[in-house]
């Protein structure tokens, strides 16, 4: 925790950190969530608003891992804010935290004009055990065979939930003729591998 605080102070002073130190901050956020020490909550909440998207995502995941329901309002604000990547991360974390306030925010997320946010909101609901979340994700796959970013994200979420249709759609995206689509699918495969490694 003291190393986290030191790096945070250095970033505020210098406005940026070398890539290696930014990666270290992300690793620290993940470790703080795994350690389960509630004293890390204030530091992780500050991580939610960091300009490093990976750090914000890992901070949100760590708060969810700590089961810190008091962080729900922070995550709701992030989920409904202007940064699309941060919003998706917050929606995912709200699904892990659960509760009425989180569910209400996730249901509002299903109405977003941004299809990537809608997919993240559906995944959050699915994490809470809501069948509607899975059905919404299935809908992304049923709408089209095109490997659009929202459809590939939905495939990733379904794969994360252990759904065979998600794995099949992700495999198809990985074989797409478009290099950007293949790269996106590869990034999601890497996240699935990270999930497996964490469970070991």
C-alpha positions as CSV (number, residue, x, y, z in Angstrom):
1,X,0.0,0.0,0.0
2,X,2.9,2.4,0.8
3,X,4.4,1.7,-2.6
4,X,1.0,2.5,-4.3
5,X,0.9,5.8,-2.4
6,X,4.5,6.6,-3.4
7,X,3.8,6.0,-7.1
8,X,0.6,8.0,-7.0
9,X,2.3,11.0,-5.4
10,X,5.1,10.7,-8.0
11,X,2.6,10.6,-10.9
12,X,0.8,13.7,-9.6
13,X,4.1,15.5,-9.2
14,X,5.4,14.5,-12.7
15,X,2.1,14.2,-14.5
16,X,3.2,10.9,-16.0
17,X,5.3,7.8,-15.2
18,X,7.5,5.6,-17.4
19,X,5.5,2.6,-18.8
20,X,7.2,0.2,-16.4
21,X,6.0,2.1,-13.4
22,X,2.5,2.5,-14.8
23,X,2.4,-1.3,-15.3
24,X,3.6,-1.7,-11.7
25,X,0.8,0.4,-10.4
26,X,-1.7,-1.8,-12.2
27,X,-0.1,-4.9,-10.7
28,X,-0.3,-3.3,-7.3
29,X,-4.0,-2.6,-7.7
30,X,-4.6,-6.2,-8.6
31,X,-2.5,-7.4,-5.7
32,X,-4.4,-5.1,-3.3
33,X,-7.7,-6.7,-4.4
34,X,-6.3,-10.2,-3.9
35,X,-4.9,-9.5,-0.5
36,X,-8.4,-8.5,0.8
37,X,-7.2,-5.6,3.0
38,X,-10.0,-3.1,3.3
39,X,-7.5,-0.4,4.1
40,X,-6.7,-0.4,0.4
41,X,-10.2,0.9,-0.5
42,X,-9.4,4.7,-0.5
43,X,-6.3,4.2,-2.6
44,X,-8.3,2.0,-5.1
45,X,-11.1,4.5,-5.3
46,X,-8.5,7.1,-6.4
47,X,-7.3,4.6,-9.0
48,X,-10.8,4.6,-10.5
49,X,-10.3,8.1,-11.8
50,X,-6.7,7.6,-13.1
51,X,-6.0,8.5,-16.7
52,X,-4.4,5.1,-17.2
53,X,-7.3,2.9,-18.4
54,X,-5.7,-0.3,-17.3
55,X,-5.1,1.0,-13.8
56,X,-8.7,2.2,-13.6
57,X,-10.0,-1.2,-14.7
58,X,-7.8,-3.1,-12.2
59,X,-8.8,-0.7,-9.4
60,X,-12.5,-1.4,-10.2
61,X,-11.9,-5.1,-10.3
62,X,-10.0,-4.9,-7.0
63,X,-12.8,-3.0,-5.3
64,X,-15.3,-5.6,-6.6
65,X,-13.0,-8.4,-5.3
66,X,-12.9,-6.7,-1.9
67,X,-16.7,-6.7,-1.9
68,X,-16.8,-3.0,-1.1
69,X,-20.4,-2.2,-1.5
70,X,-19.7,1.4,-0.4
71,X,-17.8,1.9,-3.7
72,X,-21.0,1.3,-5.7
73,X,-21.8,5.1,-6.0
74,X,-18.3,5.7,-7.3
75,X,-18.7,3.0,-9.8
76,X,-22.1,4.2,-10.9
77,X,-20.7,7.7,-11.6
78,X,-17.9,6.1,-13.6
79,X,-20.4,3.8,-15.5
80,X,-22.5,6.9,-16.5
81,X,-19.6,9.2,-17.2
82,X,-18.0,10.3,-20.4
83,X,-15.1,7.9,-20.7
84,X,-16.4,4.8,-22.6
85,X,-13.6,2.5,-21.5
86,X,-13.9,3.4,-17.9
87,X,-17.7,3.1,-18.1
88,X,-17.4,-0.5,-19.4
89,X,-15.0,-1.4,-16.6
90,X,-17.3,0.1,-14.0
91,X,-20.3,-1.8,-15.4
92,X,-18.4,-5.1,-15.2
93,X,-17.4,-4.3,-11.5
94,X,-21.0,-3.4,-10.6
95,X,-22.0,-6.8,-11.7
96,X,-19.5,-8.4,-9.4
97,X,-20.6,-6.2,-6.4
98,X,-24.3,-6.7,-6.9
99,X,-27.1,-5.0,-4.9
100,X,-30.1,-2.9,-5.9
101,X,-28.2,0.2,-6.8
102,X,-25.8,-1.7,-9.0
103,X,-28.6,-3.6,-10.7
104,X,-30.5,-0.3,-11.4
105,X,-27.3,1.2,-13.0
106,X,-26.8,-1.9,-15.1
107,X,-30.4,-1.8,-16.3
108,X,-29.9,1.9,-17.3
109,X,-26.7,0.8,-19.1
110,X,-28.8,-1.5,-21.3
111,X,-30.5,1.6,-22.7
112,X,-27.2,3.3,-23.7
113,X,-26.8,4.4,-27.3
114,X,-23.3,2.9,-27.2
115,X,-23.4,-0.8,-28.0
116,X,-20.2,-1.5,-26.1
117,X,-21.7,-0.1,-22.9
118,X,-24.9,-2.1,-23.5
119,X,-22.7,-5.3,-23.8
120,X,-20.9,-4.4,-20.6
121,X,-24.1,-3.7,-18.8
122,X,-25.5,-7.1,-20.0
123,X,-22.4,-8.8,-18.7
124,X,-22.7,-7.1,-15.4
125,X,-26.3,-8.3,-15.1
126,X,-25.2,-11.8,-16.1
127,X,-22.6,-11.8,-13.3
128,X,-25.4,-11.1,-10.9
129,X,-27.2,-14.2,-12.1
130,X,-29.8,-12.2,-14.2
131,X,-30.9,-14.3,-17.2
132,X,-31.7,-11.0,-19.0
133,X,-28.0,-10.3,-19.1
134,X,-27.2,-13.5,-20.9
135,X,-30.1,-13.0,-23.3
136,X,-28.9,-9.5,-24.2
137,X,-25.4,-10.9,-24.9
138,X,-26.9,-13.7,-27.0
139,X,-28.8,-11.0,-28.9
140,X,-25.5,-9.4,-30.1
141,X,-24.4,-12.7,-31.6
142,X,-27.8,-13.3,-33.2
143,X,-28.1,-9.9,-34.8
144,X,-25.3,-10.4,-37.4
145,X,-22.4,-12.5,-38.4
146,X,-20.2,-9.4,-38.8
147,X,-17.4,-9.2,-36.3
148,X,-18.1,-5.7,-35.1
149,X,-16.4,-4.6,-31.9
150,X,-19.6,-4.8,-29.8
151,X,-20.3,-8.4,-31.1
152,X,-16.7,-9.5,-30.4
153,X,-17.0,-8.0,-26.9
154,X,-20.3,-9.8,-26.3
155,X,-18.6,-13.0,-27.5
156,X,-15.8,-12.4,-25.0
157,X,-18.2,-11.9,-22.2
158,X,-20.2,-15.0,-23.0
159,X,-16.9,-17.0,-23.2
160,X,-16.1,-15.6,-19.7
161,X,-19.4,-16.9,-18.5
162,X,-18.5,-20.3,-19.9
163,X,-21.0,-20.2,-22.8
164,X,-20.0,-22.2,-25.8
165,X,-21.5,-19.8,-28.3
166,X,-19.2,-17.1,-27.0
167,X,-16.1,-19.2,-27.5
168,X,-17.2,-20.1,-31.0
169,X,-17.9,-16.5,-32.0
170,X,-14.6,-15.4,-30.5
171,X,-12.8,-18.1,-32.5
172,X,-14.5,-17.0,-35.7
173,X,-13.4,-13.4,-35.0
174,X,-9.8,-14.6,-34.4
175,X,-9.9,-16.0,-38.0
176,X,-11.4,-12.9,-39.6
177,X,-9.7,-11.4,-42.7
178,X,-9.4,-8.0,-40.9
179,X,-6.2,-7.7,-38.9
180,X,-7.8,-5.3,-36.4
181,X,-10.6,-7.8,-35.7
182,X,-8.0,-10.6,-35.2
183,X,-6.0,-8.4,-32.8
184,X,-9.1,-7.6,-30.8
185,X,-10.0,-11.2,-30.5
186,X,-6.4,-12.1,-29.5
187,X,-6.6,-9.4,-26.8
188,X,-9.8,-11.0,-25.4
189,X,-8.2,-14.4,-25.5
190,X,-5.3,-13.0,-23.5
191,X,-7.8,-11.8,-20.9
192,X,-9.4,-15.2,-20.7
193,X,-6.0,-16.7,-20.1
194,X,-5.5,-14.1,-17.3
195,X,-8.8,-15.1,-15.8
196,X,-7.7,-18.8,-15.8
197,X,-4.3,-17.9,-14.3
198,X,-6.0,-16.0,-11.4
199,X,-8.2,-19.0,-10.6
200,X,-5.2,-21.3,-10.3
